[in-house]
Amino acid sequence: MHLLLKDNQILNFPTMKIMGILNATPDSFFGESRVPLLEKAMNKAAEMIKEGAEIVDIGGESTRPGCDPVTPEEEAERILPLIQNLRKNFPGILISVDTYHASTAAKAFEYGADILNDISALNGDKDMADVAATYHVPVILMHMQGMPKHMQENPRYENVVKEVKNFFEQQIDFALSKGIKRERLILDPGIGFGKTLEHNLELIRSVDCFKELHLPILLAGSRKTFIGQTLGNLPPEERLEGTMALSAFAAMHHIEMIRVHDVKENVRIVRMMEALQ
């Protein structure tokens, strides 16, 4: 299993890749991940890289349930200085841009971003697939039922695992039709995006079925609501242990990537789990 990067270098997965979350937003659900000021954001990025993050995922719009969207212009204004400074100061780190706006993505790639993390799986903006193909970047295809504003109001599935897998197959075909190479695709089942507690748990339990698509898998459940619900309605600040359990599970199942707020703790548990296998 490997990923083809924008410069045609190959990213292999001898161990799990840890993606650190950097939210240049005022309203993300986990307060400690909000770093809207450039100096503070750069310090946070440096800390995550020192702790073992190989990818930094930068977002300029909160996608928590019920959130209001921001304009592409405002989103770009929040993230571009951070991408530019991160690329200058950490030339070897991979930078992922978390956006579903094609104009934001294009600017981010011009400023040095390496990976597109699109919660809409190329469906949110008609120009996004063309942008990804033009810049030859890897694309994270995430499953989501609805959009963040209303996605948790009444999520329904006949068979959540089967439907998410079918969605991936459709979006893979779409990406290929737009000129995006298969070796540049990553699959994210979208934990917490238009799913109930049981939907989320079932997707995680069944994550191995997505390996049949022969693409890298990203699990992104860090500090999300389903962890709090499982452990007695804990707030985001008290969901670290649950997140680490998810990371350990991912390591046991040889998942290629996880996206987390707390890099040090999750790197340590993942590396220990890998050593024990």
C-alpha positions in Angstrom: 0.0 0.0 0.0 1.3 3.4 -0.9 0.3 7.0 -1.7 1.5 9.0 -4.7 2.4 12.5 -3.7 2.2 15.6 -5.9 5.8 15.5 -6.8 5.5 11.8 -7.8 7.3 10.7 -4.7 5.9 7.6 -3.0 4.6 7.7 0.6 4.7 4.2 2.1 3.1 3.0 5.3 5.5 0.8 7.2 3.9 2.4 10.3 0.8 4.4 10.7 0.9 8.1 9.7 -0.3 10.5 12.3 -2.1 13.6 11.1 -2.3 16.5 13.6 -5.3 18.8 13.6 -4.7 22.6 13.3 -7.9 24.6 13.2 -7.6 28.2 12.2 -11.2 28.8 13.3 -12.9 30.5 16.3 -15.6 27.8 16.7 -14.3 24.2 16.3 -15.8 21.8 18.8 -12.6 21.1 20.7 -11.3 24.4 22.1 -7.6 23.5 22.4 -7.5 22.9 18.6 -8.6 26.5 17.8 -5.5 28.5 17.0 -6.5 31.5 14.9 -3.5 33.7 15.5 -0.5 33.0 13.3 2.2 32.9 15.9 0.1 30.7 18.2 -0.8 28.4 15.3 2.9 28.0 14.2 3.8 27.1 17.8 1.1 24.5 17.9 2.2 23.1 14.6 5.9 22.9 15.7 4.8 21.1 18.9 2.8 18.5 16.9 5.6 17.9 14.5 8.1 17.5 17.4 5.7 15.0 18.9 5.6 12.8 15.8 3.0 14.2 13.4 4.0 13.6 9.8 1.0 15.4 8.4 -0.5 18.7 9.6 -4.2 19.1 8.6 -5.2 22.8 8.4 -8.8 23.9 8.4 -10.4 27.4 8.2 -14.0 26.4 8.6 -15.5 24.4 11.5 -17.4 21.3 10.3 -18.9 20.4 13.7 -22.6 19.5 13.6 -24.9 22.6 13.3 -22.1 25.0 12.3 -22.6 27.8 9.8 -20.5 27.8 6.7 -18.0 30.6 5.9 -17.2 32.1 2.6 -14.2 30.7 0.6 -12.6 34.2 0.9 -12.8 34.2 4.7 -11.6 30.6 4.8 -8.6 31.3 2.6 -7.7 34.4 4.7 -7.5 32.2 7.8 -5.4 29.4 6.4 -3.1 30.7 3.7 -0.6 32.6 5.9 -0.4 29.5 8.1 0.3 27.2 5.1 2.9 29.6 3.7 4.8 29.8 7.1 4.5 26.1 7.7 5.9 25.3 4.3 8.8 27.8 4.8 9.7 26.6 8.3 9.0 22.9 7.9 9.8 22.0 4.3 9.7 18.2 5.0 6.3 18.1 6.6 3.2 17.1 4.6 0.4 19.8 4.8 -3.2 18.8 4.3 -5.8 21.4 3.6 -9.3 20.7 5.0 -11.7 22.4 2.6 -14.6 21.7 0.2 -14.1 25.0 -1.7 -12.2 24.6 -4.9 -10.9 28.2 -4.9 -9.5 27.8 -1.4 -7.9 24.5 -2.3 -6.2 25.9 -5.4 -4.7 28.8 -3.4 -3.6 26.4 -0.7 -1.7 24.3 -3.2 -0.1 27.4 -4.7 1.1 28.2 -1.1 2.5 24.8 -0.6 -0.2 22.4 0.7 0.3 18.7 -0.4 -3.0 16.9 0.3 -6.7 17.7 -0.1 -8.9 16.7 2.8 -12.4 17.1 1.4 -15.3 16.3 3.7 -17.7 16.3 0.7 -15.5 13.8 -1.3 -15.4 16.1 -4.3 -19.2 16.7 -4.3 -19.2 20.1 -2.5 -17.8 22.2 -5.4 -18.2 21.3 -9.1 -14.6 22.5 -9.7 -12.9 20.6 -6.9 -12.0 17.4 -8.8 -10.5 19.5 -11.6 -8.4 21.4 -9.1 -7.2 18.2 -7.5 -6.3 16.7 -10.9 -4.5 19.9 -12.0 -2.3 20.1 -8.9 -1.7 16.3 -8.8 -2.4 16.1 -5.1 -3.6 13.1 -3.0 -7.3 13.4 -2.1 -9.0 12.2 1.1 -12.5 11.1 0.1 -14.8 11.4 3.2 -18.3 10.0 3.5 -20.9 12.4 4.9 -24.7 12.2 4.9 -25.9 15.8 4.3 -23.8 18.8 5.2 -22.5 19.9 8.6 -25.4 22.3 9.3 -28.0 19.6 9.4 -26.2 16.3 9.1 -26.9 15.1 12.7 -30.7 15.8 12.6 -31.9 12.4 11.5 -29.2 10.2 9.9 -30.6 7.0 8.4 -29.1 4.0 6.7 -30.4 0.5 5.8 -26.9 -0.8 6.1 -24.3 1.8 7.0 -21.2 -0.2 6.1 -22.6 -1.3 2.8 -23.8 2.2 1.9 -20.5 3.9 2.8 -18.6 1.3 0.8 -20.9 1.8 -2.2 -20.3 5.6 -1.9 -16.6 5.1 -1.9 -16.8 3.0 -5.1 -18.8 5.7 -6.8 -16.5 8.5 -5.7 -13.4 6.5 -6.7 -14.9 6.1 -10.2 -15.7 9.8 -10.3 -12.2 10.8 -9.3 -10.7 8.5 -11.9 -13.0 10.0 -14.6 -11.7 13.5 -13.7 -8.1 12.4 -14.2 -7.1 11.8 -10.5 -4.9 8.8 -10.2 -6.1 5.9 -8.0 -2.7 6.0 -6.2 -3.7 9.4 -4.9 -6.9 8.4 -3.2 -7.5 7.9 0.6 -10.7 6.7 2.1 -12.3 8.2 5.3 -15.6 6.7 6.5 -16.5 10.0 8.1 -17.0 9.1 11.7 -19.4 11.6 13.2 -20.6 13.1 9.9 -24.3 12.2 9.5 -24.2 9.1 11.7 -25.7 8.0 15.0 -23.6 6.5 17.8 -24.4 3.0 16.6 -23.6 3.9 13.0 -20.2 5.2 14.1 -19.4 2.1 16.1 -20.5 -0.2 13.4 -18.3 1.6 10.8 -15.3 1.3 13.1 -15.9 -2.4 13.9 -16.2 -3.1 10.2 -13.3 -1.0 9.0 -11.5 -4.0 7.5 -14.2 -4.3 4.8 -13.0 -1.0 3.3 -9.6 -2.6 2.7 -11.2 -4.5 -0.2 -11.0 -1.3 -2.1 -7.2 -1.5 -1.8 -6.6 2.2 -0.8 -5.2 3.8 2.3 -7.7 4.4 5.1 -7.9 7.4 7.4 -9.8 7.2 10.7 -10.7 10.6 12.1 -12.7 10.1 15.4 -10.6 12.3 17.7 -12.6 13.6 20.7 -15.8 13.3 18.7 -19.3 13.1 20.2 -19.7 9.3 19.8 -16.8 8.8 22.2 -18.5 11.0 24.8 -21.7 9.2 24.3 -20.1 5.8 24.7 -18.4 6.9 28.0 -21.3 8.5 29.7 -21.8 11.8 27.9 -18.3 13.2 28.4 -17.5 16.7 27.0 -14.7 17.0 24.4 -12.1 17.9 27.0 -12.6 14.4 28.7 -12.4 12.2 25.5 -8.7 11.7 25.3 -8.7 8.1 26.6 -11.5 7.1 24.3 -9.6 8.6 21.4 -6.5 6.7 22.3 -8.6 3.5 22.4 -9.7 4.2 18.9 -6.1 4.8 17.8 -5.1 1.5 19.4 -7.9 -0.3 17.5 -6.7 1.3 14.3 -3.2 0.2 14.9 -4.4 -3.4 15.6 -6.2 -3.3 12.2 -3.2 -1.8 10.3 -5.1 1.4 9.3 -2.7 3.6 7.4 -3.6 7.0 8.9 -5.3 8.6 11.9 -6.3 12.3 12.4 -5.9 13.5 16.0 -5.9 16.5 18.2 -3.4 15.1 20.8 -0.4 14.0 18.8 2.0 12.9 21.6 -0.4 10.6 23.4 -1.7 9.0 20.2 1.8 8.5 18.7 2.9 6.7 21.8 0.0 4.3 22.0 0.1 3.6 18.2 3.9 2.8 18.3 3.5 0.6 21.3 0.6 -1.3 19.6 2.7 -1.7 16.5 5.6 -3.1 18.5 3.4 -5.7 20.1 2.2 -7.1 16.8 
